[in-house]
């Protein structure tokens, strides 16, 4: 039992005072930079909006802008919050 506690303390000490991180030990680096992740996220949003607008054009409905979609999402989230507040009362 004492050996197990000592081993635990050794590992905790290594974790606390080791100069670096686990990523350094493993020589790990993210596959993409944060800038690439943001750029890809923006491209995804643009592609989804364009696909939605293409479908809307085929059915004769007006196209949506990103601002309109964001407003709809915000309204939906506020509606959900109001419903949750009513449920909690």
Secondary structure, DSSP 8 states (H G I E B T S, - for coil): -HHHHHHHHHHHHHHHH-SS-HHHHHT---SS-HHHHHHHHHHHHHHHHHHHHHHHHHTT-----HHHHHHHHHHHHHHHHHHHHHHH-
